[in-house]
Amino acid sequence: MAPAADVIIAAAITFALAGFVKGVLGFGLPTVLVAGLALFLPPAQAVALMLLPAFATNVAQGAIGGRLVALTWQLRWFLGGLLAGTIAAGPVLAAWLGAGSAGATRTVLGIALVVYAASALAGRVPPLSAGAGRILALPAGLMSGVIGSASGIFVFPTAPYLQALGLPAPQLSQAMGIAFTLATVALAGALAGFGSLSMLDLTWSAAGTVPAFAGMMLGTRLRDRLGGAAFRRLFLAALGATGLHFWFG
């Protein structure tokens, strides 16, 4: 049965808003979309409807910038760890700790994001050197996969790690698109394996890609108008706000 017209309108606005946030910051679509849709849909359905817009916008974000191959090679160890952690370690950890661990996972994730964002805005988090970035790539990827698979959110430590590499704003956005694409595919595979996806949900999820892309295009235009320093402050402030949402939400 088709949803009511007011639900369709509210969902379209939510998809567009989530896409706009992603266009500006390079992340945030799952957080905004799931939180918004959960106001009038069951949480499990909200997660299912998020998958295709997240995948499509991540693919576009990862492809835009002209450095797809170079960034993928540069981040190969991080991406490999992210994929392995999402597919293997995350589901094992979630099953071992039980379903009740989701709230604690999100709280720890929120605290970590707030602390990182506050420290970085205060100028107390030095950027990673090339050597340190290579050493931490695999552990950071594995941790991102484990936390993301257990909580559904892959922003930590993905976003802080990539930001600490000192990538310019367009490359940072493209790198997050590449990482989140892999994570979304792995997460979708896990959900499908557990029978948590229906064809009706996938159909509405596909329809949601249109307003999500429209919002993302507007957000990307705004990001391109921001200077490097302004983008960095906005990026870190958004990380902190996301952390507060996880911490107290």
Short mmCIF file of the C-alpha atoms (twelve columns), coordinates in Angstrom:
data_MODEL
# 
_entry.id   MODEL 
# 
loop_
_atom_site.group_PDB 
_atom_site.id 
_atom_site.type_symbol 
_atom_site.label_atom_id 
_atom_site.label_alt_id 
_atom_site.label_comp_id 
_atom_site.label_asym_id 
_atom_site.label_seq_id 
_atom_site.Cartn_x 
_atom_site.Cartn_y 
_atom_site.Cartn_z 
_atom_site.pdbx_PDB_model_num 
ATOM 1   C CA . MET A 1   0.000  0.000   0.000   1 
ATOM 2   C CA . ALA A 2   1.305  3.420   -0.960  1 
ATOM 3   C CA . PRO A 3   2.078  5.824   1.907   1 
ATOM 4   C CA . ALA A 4   -0.061 8.917   2.486   1 
ATOM 5   C CA . ALA A 5   0.723  12.090  0.560   1 
ATOM 6   C CA . ASP A 6   1.926  13.949  3.659   1 
ATOM 7   C CA . VAL A 7   4.375  11.130  4.421   1 
ATOM 8   C CA . ILE A 8   5.713  11.237  0.845   1 
ATOM 9   C CA . ILE A 9   6.196  15.030  1.031   1 
ATOM 10  C CA . ALA A 10  7.892  14.836  4.427   1 
ATOM 11  C CA . ALA A 11  10.143 12.031  3.209   1 
ATOM 12  C CA . ALA A 12  11.121 13.971  0.054   1 
ATOM 13  C CA . ILE A 13  12.042 17.038  2.140   1 
ATOM 14  C CA . THR A 14  14.085 14.839  4.480   1 
ATOM 15  C CA . PHE A 15  15.940 13.219  1.572   1 
ATOM 16  C CA . ALA A 16  16.714 16.642  0.065   1 
ATOM 17  C CA . LEU A 17  17.919 18.060  3.387   1 
ATOM 18  C CA . ALA A 18  20.142 15.032  3.991   1 
ATOM 19  C CA . GLY A 19  21.607 15.391  0.501   1 
ATOM 20  C CA . PHE A 20  22.268 19.096  1.079   1 
ATOM 21  C CA . VAL A 21  24.179 18.371  4.302   1 
ATOM 22  C CA . LYS A 22  26.234 15.733  2.518   1 
ATOM 23  C CA . GLY A 23  26.990 18.120  -0.338  1 
ATOM 24  C CA . VAL A 24  28.329 20.748  2.046   1 
ATOM 25  C CA . LEU A 25  30.263 18.510  4.446   1 
ATOM 26  C CA . GLY A 26  30.920 15.277  2.546   1 
ATOM 27  C CA . PHE A 27  29.129 13.233  5.216   1 
ATOM 28  C CA . GLY A 28  25.976 13.280  7.317   1 
ATOM 29  C CA . LEU A 29  23.369 11.865  4.922   1 
ATOM 30  C CA . PRO A 30  22.678 8.675   6.945   1 
ATOM 31  C CA . THR A 31  22.511 10.602  10.225  1 
ATOM 32  C CA . VAL A 32  20.120 13.286  8.974   1 
ATOM 33  C CA . LEU A 33  18.068 10.869  6.875   1 
ATOM 34  C CA . VAL A 34  17.574 8.157   9.477   1 
ATOM 35  C CA . ALA A 35  16.877 10.679  12.245  1 
ATOM 36  C CA . GLY A 36  14.372 12.540  10.063  1 
ATOM 37  C CA . LEU A 37  12.580 9.496   8.644   1 
ATOM 38  C CA . ALA A 38  12.372 7.888   12.087  1 
ATOM 39  C CA . LEU A 39  10.057 10.724  13.134  1 
ATOM 40  C CA . PHE A 40  7.264  9.165   11.069  1 
ATOM 41  C CA . LEU A 41  8.573  5.701   10.059  1 
ATOM 42  C CA . PRO A 42  9.822  2.690   12.043  1 
ATOM 43  C CA . PRO A 43  13.603 2.985   12.656  1 
ATOM 44  C CA . ALA A 44  14.370 -0.278  10.819  1 
ATOM 45  C CA . GLN A 45  12.520 0.987   7.741   1 
ATOM 46  C CA . ALA A 46  14.305 4.334   7.972   1 
ATOM 47  C CA . VAL A 47  17.669 2.528   7.800   1 
ATOM 48  C CA . ALA A 48  16.510 0.485   4.802   1 
ATOM 49  C CA . LEU A 49  15.306 3.592   2.938   1 
ATOM 50  C CA . MET A 50  18.688 5.245   3.557   1 
ATOM 51  C CA . LEU A 51  20.728 2.629   1.702   1 
ATOM 52  C CA . LEU A 52  20.264 3.492   -1.989  1 
ATOM 53  C CA . PRO A 53  20.460 7.304   -1.629  1 
ATOM 54  C CA . ALA A 54  23.556 6.833   0.529   1 
ATOM 55  C CA . PHE A 55  25.110 4.499   -2.025  1 
ATOM 56  C CA . ALA A 56  24.254 6.664   -5.036  1 
ATOM 57  C CA . THR A 57  25.429 9.930   -3.484  1 
ATOM 58  C CA . ASN A 58  28.579 8.249   -2.165  1 
ATOM 59  C CA . VAL A 59  29.411 6.953   -5.651  1 
ATOM 60  C CA . ALA A 60  28.892 10.421  -7.127  1 
ATOM 61  C CA . GLN A 61  30.908 12.041  -4.342  1 
ATOM 62  C CA . GLY A 62  33.729 9.546   -4.809  1 
ATOM 63  C CA . ALA A 63  33.780 10.026  -8.578  1 
ATOM 64  C CA . ILE A 64  33.817 13.847  -8.546  1 
ATOM 65  C CA . GLY A 65  37.203 15.484  -8.210  1 
ATOM 66  C CA . GLY A 66  39.383 13.756  -10.783 1 
ATOM 67  C CA . ARG A 67  41.497 11.830  -8.261  1 
ATOM 68  C CA . LEU A 68  39.487 8.622   -7.893  1 
ATOM 69  C CA . VAL A 69  42.329 6.256   -8.785  1 
ATOM 70  C CA . ALA A 70  45.014 8.236   -6.962  1 
ATOM 71  C CA . LEU A 71  43.001 8.567   -3.752  1 
ATOM 72  C CA . THR A 72  41.910 4.930   -3.828  1 
ATOM 73  C CA . TRP A 73  45.543 3.847   -4.112  1 
ATOM 74  C CA . GLN A 74  46.685 6.309   -1.443  1 
ATOM 75  C CA . LEU A 75  43.993 5.053   0.966   1 
ATOM 76  C CA . ARG A 76  44.168 1.372   -0.020  1 
ATOM 77  C CA . TRP A 77  45.135 0.112   3.447   1 
ATOM 78  C CA . PHE A 78  42.480 2.191   5.182   1 
ATOM 79  C CA . LEU A 79  39.837 1.079   2.679   1 
ATOM 80  C CA . GLY A 80  40.869 -2.545  3.006   1 
ATOM 81  C CA . GLY A 81  40.574 -2.342  6.784   1 
ATOM 82  C CA . LEU A 82  37.207 -0.590  6.517   1 
ATOM 83  C CA . LEU A 83  35.823 -3.292  4.241   1 
ATOM 84  C CA . ALA A 84  37.194 -6.134  6.372   1 
ATOM 85  C CA . GLY A 85  35.933 -4.602  9.607   1 
ATOM 86  C CA . THR A 86  32.453 -4.022  8.204   1 
ATOM 87  C CA . ILE A 87  32.042 -7.481  6.729   1 
ATOM 88  C CA . ALA A 88  33.656 -9.586  9.436   1 
ATOM 89  C CA . ALA A 89  34.559 -7.949  12.726  1 
ATOM 90  C CA . GLY A 90  31.540 -5.660  13.077  1 
ATOM 91  C CA . PRO A 91  28.789 -8.309  12.901  1 
ATOM 92  C CA . VAL A 92  30.780 -10.637 15.162  1 
ATOM 93  C CA . LEU A 93  31.237 -7.900  17.752  1 
ATOM 94  C CA . ALA A 94  27.593 -6.837  17.571  1 
ATOM 95  C CA . ALA A 95  26.409 -10.432 18.018  1 
ATOM 96  C CA . TRP A 96  28.837 -11.007 20.895  1 
ATOM 97  C CA . LEU A 97  27.831 -7.886  22.800  1 
ATOM 98  C CA . GLY A 98  24.143 -8.274  21.989  1 
ATOM 99  C CA . ALA A 99  21.550 -5.889  20.613  1 
ATOM 100 C CA . GLY A 100 21.662 -3.779  23.768  1 
ATOM 101 C CA . SER A 101 25.170 -2.601  22.898  1 
ATOM 102 C CA . ALA A 102 23.941 -0.231  20.176  1 
ATOM 103 C CA . GLY A 103 23.148 2.580   22.615  1 
ATOM 104 C CA . ALA A 104 26.508 2.301   24.369  1 
ATOM 105 C CA . THR A 105 28.306 2.206   21.012  1 
ATOM 106 C CA . ARG A 106 26.619 5.415   19.885  1 
ATOM 107 C CA . THR A 107 27.425 7.115   23.208  1 
ATOM 108 C CA . VAL A 108 31.120 6.248   22.977  1 
ATOM 109 C CA . LEU A 109 31.112 7.323   19.333  1 
ATOM 110 C CA . GLY A 110 29.509 10.646  20.273  1 
ATOM 111 C CA . ILE A 111 32.028 11.377  23.033  1 
ATOM 112 C CA . ALA A 112 34.942 10.597  20.721  1 
ATOM 113 C CA . LEU A 113 33.622 12.918  18.003  1 
ATOM 114 C CA . VAL A 114 33.006 15.785  20.446  1 
ATOM 115 C CA . VAL A 115 36.475 15.477  21.973  1 
ATOM 116 C CA . TYR A 116 38.154 15.328  18.568  1 
ATOM 117 C CA . ALA A 117 36.197 18.249  17.113  1 
ATOM 118 C CA . ALA A 118 36.736 20.450  20.185  1 
ATOM 119 C CA . SER A 119 40.471 19.698  20.251  1 
ATOM 120 C CA . ALA A 120 40.874 20.335  16.542  1 
ATOM 121 C CA . LEU A 121 38.964 23.623  16.686  1 
ATOM 122 C CA . ALA A 122 41.247 24.653  19.563  1 
ATOM 123 C CA . GLY A 123 44.267 23.808  17.425  1 
ATOM 124 C CA . ARG A 124 45.507 20.968  19.628  1 
ATOM 125 C CA . VAL A 125 45.288 18.043  17.205  1 
ATOM 126 C CA . PRO A 126 48.352 18.055  14.927  1 
ATOM 127 C CA . PRO A 127 47.925 16.722  11.401  1 
ATOM 128 C CA . LEU A 128 49.292 13.267  10.693  1 
ATOM 129 C CA . SER A 129 52.625 12.994  8.933   1 
ATOM 130 C CA . ALA A 130 52.813 10.823  5.838   1 
ATOM 131 C CA . GLY A 131 54.496 8.051   7.834   1 
ATOM 132 C CA . ALA A 132 51.971 8.157   10.687  1 
ATOM 133 C CA . GLY A 133 49.124 8.194   8.192   1 
ATOM 134 C CA . ARG A 134 50.390 4.989   6.608   1 
ATOM 135 C CA . ILE A 135 50.924 3.280   9.983   1 
ATOM 136 C CA . LEU A 136 47.440 4.172   11.239  1 
ATOM 137 C CA . ALA A 137 45.640 3.456   7.963   1 
ATOM 138 C CA . LEU A 138 44.792 -0.203  8.555   1 
ATOM 139 C CA . PRO A 139 43.891 0.135   12.280  1 
ATOM 140 C CA . ALA A 140 41.746 3.193   11.557  1 
ATOM 141 C CA . GLY A 141 39.963 1.371   8.738   1 
ATOM 142 C CA . LEU A 142 39.307 -1.710  10.872  1 
ATOM 143 C CA . MET A 143 37.986 0.434   13.730  1 
ATOM 144 C CA . SER A 144 35.719 2.360   11.358  1 
ATOM 145 C CA . GLY A 145 34.325 -0.897  9.991   1 
ATOM 146 C CA . VAL A 146 33.718 -2.406  13.421  1 
ATOM 147 C CA . ILE A 147 32.060 0.712   14.857  1 
ATOM 148 C CA . GLY A 148 30.075 1.347   11.685  1 
ATOM 149 C CA . SER A 149 28.753 -2.185  11.438  1 
ATOM 150 C CA . ALA A 150 27.762 -2.197  15.105  1 
ATOM 151 C CA . SER A 151 26.155 1.272   15.111  1 
ATOM 152 C CA . GLY A 152 25.240 1.957   11.454  1 
ATOM 153 C CA . ILE A 153 27.421 5.114   11.416  1 
ATOM 154 C CA . PHE A 154 30.803 5.088   9.670   1 
ATOM 155 C CA . VAL A 155 31.864 8.665   10.326  1 
ATOM 156 C CA . PHE A 156 34.323 7.782   13.129  1 
ATOM 157 C CA . PRO A 157 37.228 7.467   12.883  1 
ATOM 158 C CA . THR A 158 36.852 7.761   9.095   1 
ATOM 159 C CA . ALA A 159 36.238 11.527  8.963   1 
ATOM 160 C CA . PRO A 160 38.846 12.510  11.611  1 
ATOM 161 C CA . TYR A 161 41.468 10.226  10.055  1 
ATOM 162 C CA . LEU A 162 40.946 11.565  6.546   1 
ATOM 163 C CA . GLN A 163 40.805 15.154  7.803   1 
ATOM 164 C CA . ALA A 164 44.065 14.649  9.727   1 
ATOM 165 C CA . LEU A 165 45.794 13.675  6.463   1 
ATOM 166 C CA . GLY A 166 45.556 17.332  5.449   1 
ATOM 167 C CA . LEU A 167 43.601 16.729  2.256   1 
ATOM 168 C CA . PRO A 168 42.150 19.837  0.553   1 
ATOM 169 C CA . ALA A 169 38.361 20.179  0.817   1 
ATOM 170 C CA . PRO A 170 37.523 18.661  -2.619  1 
ATOM 171 C CA . GLN A 171 39.866 15.694  -2.052  1 
ATOM 172 C CA . LEU A 172 38.597 15.196  1.496   1 
ATOM 173 C CA . SER A 173 35.040 15.070  0.191   1 
ATOM 174 C CA . GLN A 174 36.016 12.655  -2.585  1 
ATOM 175 C CA . ALA A 175 37.950 10.411  -0.178  1 
ATOM 176 C CA . MET A 176 34.950 10.173  2.162   1 
ATOM 177 C CA . GLY A 177 32.746 9.333   -0.798  1 
ATOM 178 C CA . ILE A 178 35.033 6.446   -1.735  1 
ATOM 179 C CA . ALA A 179 35.169 5.145   1.844   1 
ATOM 180 C CA . PHE A 180 31.443 5.457   2.492   1 
ATOM 181 C CA . THR A 181 30.627 3.722   -0.812  1 
ATOM 182 C CA . LEU A 182 32.530 0.624   0.262   1 
ATOM 183 C CA . ALA A 183 30.992 0.737   3.732   1 
ATOM 184 C CA . THR A 184 27.441 1.132   2.386   1 
ATOM 185 C CA . VAL A 185 27.835 -1.833  0.026   1 
ATOM 186 C CA . ALA A 186 29.164 -4.007  2.845   1 
ATOM 187 C CA . LEU A 187 26.386 -2.898  5.217   1 
ATOM 188 C CA . ALA A 188 23.694 -3.529  2.599   1 
ATOM 189 C CA . GLY A 189 25.083 -7.015  2.067   1 
ATOM 190 C CA . ALA A 190 24.897 -7.684  5.781   1 
ATOM 191 C CA . LEU A 191 21.297 -6.431  6.010   1 
ATOM 192 C CA . ALA A 192 20.279 -8.518  3.004   1 
ATOM 193 C CA . GLY A 193 21.912 -11.558 4.548   1 
ATOM 194 C CA . PHE A 194 19.816 -11.100 7.690   1 
ATOM 195 C CA . GLY A 195 16.612 -10.660 5.650   1 
ATOM 196 C CA . SER A 196 16.138 -7.054  6.755   1 
ATOM 197 C CA . LEU A 197 15.454 -5.621  3.286   1 
ATOM 198 C CA . SER A 198 12.212 -5.792  1.303   1 
ATOM 199 C CA . MET A 199 11.587 -4.941  -2.333  1 
ATOM 200 C CA . LEU A 200 9.056  -2.274  -1.311  1 
ATOM 201 C CA . ASP A 201 11.627 -0.557  0.897   1 
ATOM 202 C CA . LEU A 202 14.208 -0.712  -1.907  1 
ATOM 203 C CA . THR A 203 11.696 0.800   -4.344  1 
ATOM 204 C CA . TRP A 204 11.018 3.787   -2.085  1 
ATOM 205 C CA . SER A 205 14.714 4.020   -1.293  1 
ATOM 206 C CA . ALA A 206 15.446 4.286   -5.039  1 
ATOM 207 C CA . ALA A 207 12.822 7.036   -5.381  1 
ATOM 208 C CA . GLY A 208 14.541 8.939   -2.582  1 
ATOM 209 C CA . THR A 209 17.747 9.255   -4.583  1 
ATOM 210 C CA . VAL A 210 16.199 12.014  -6.730  1 
ATOM 211 C CA . PRO A 211 15.615 14.603  -3.957  1 
ATOM 212 C CA . ALA A 212 18.834 13.465  -2.249  1 
ATOM 213 C CA . PHE A 213 20.837 14.250  -5.392  1 
ATOM 214 C CA . ALA A 214 19.080 17.600  -5.820  1 
ATOM 215 C CA . GLY A 215 19.993 18.561  -2.268  1 
ATOM 216 C CA . MET A 216 23.545 17.320  -2.710  1 
ATOM 217 C CA . MET A 217 24.059 19.476  -5.815  1 
ATOM 218 C CA . LEU A 218 22.982 22.589  -3.922  1 
ATOM 219 C CA . GLY A 219 25.183 21.689  -0.967  1 
ATOM 220 C CA . THR A 220 28.206 21.079  -3.192  1 
ATOM 221 C CA . ARG A 221 27.793 24.516  -4.757  1 
ATOM 222 C CA . LEU A 222 27.792 26.092  -1.316  1 
ATOM 223 C CA . ARG A 223 30.891 24.113  -0.290  1 
ATOM 224 C CA . ASP A 224 32.752 25.292  -3.386  1 
ATOM 225 C CA . ARG A 225 32.079 28.896  -2.382  1 
ATOM 226 C CA . LEU A 226 33.614 28.416  1.082   1 
ATOM 227 C CA . GLY A 227 37.284 29.119  1.698   1 
ATOM 228 C CA . GLY A 228 39.563 26.432  3.105   1 
ATOM 229 C CA . ALA A 229 39.587 27.816  6.661   1 
ATOM 230 C CA . ALA A 230 35.818 28.311  6.713   1 
ATOM 231 C CA . PHE A 231 35.235 24.807  5.398   1 
ATOM 232 C CA . ARG A 232 37.546 23.338  8.064   1 
ATOM 233 C CA . ARG A 233 35.681 25.118  10.870  1 
ATOM 234 C CA . LEU A 234 32.307 24.097  9.483   1 
ATOM 235 C CA . PHE A 235 33.503 20.511  8.998   1 
ATOM 236 C CA . LEU A 236 34.751 20.226  12.584  1 
ATOM 237 C CA . ALA A 237 31.694 21.963  14.032  1 
ATOM 238 C CA . ALA A 238 29.477 19.494  12.182  1 
ATOM 239 C CA . LEU A 239 31.520 16.589  13.541  1 
ATOM 240 C CA . GLY A 240 31.027 17.954  17.046  1 
ATOM 241 C CA . ALA A 241 27.288 18.435  16.496  1 
ATOM 242 C CA . THR A 242 27.033 14.874  15.181  1 
ATOM 243 C CA . GLY A 243 28.842 13.668  18.279  1 
ATOM 244 C CA . LEU A 244 26.448 15.523  20.570  1 
ATOM 245 C CA . HIS A 245 23.539 13.946  18.706  1 
ATOM 246 C CA . PHE A 246 24.955 10.458  19.256  1 
ATOM 247 C CA . TRP A 247 25.924 11.230  22.851  1 
ATOM 248 C CA . PHE A 248 22.581 12.594  24.036  1 
ATOM 249 C CA . GLY A 249 20.212 11.397  21.304  1 
# 
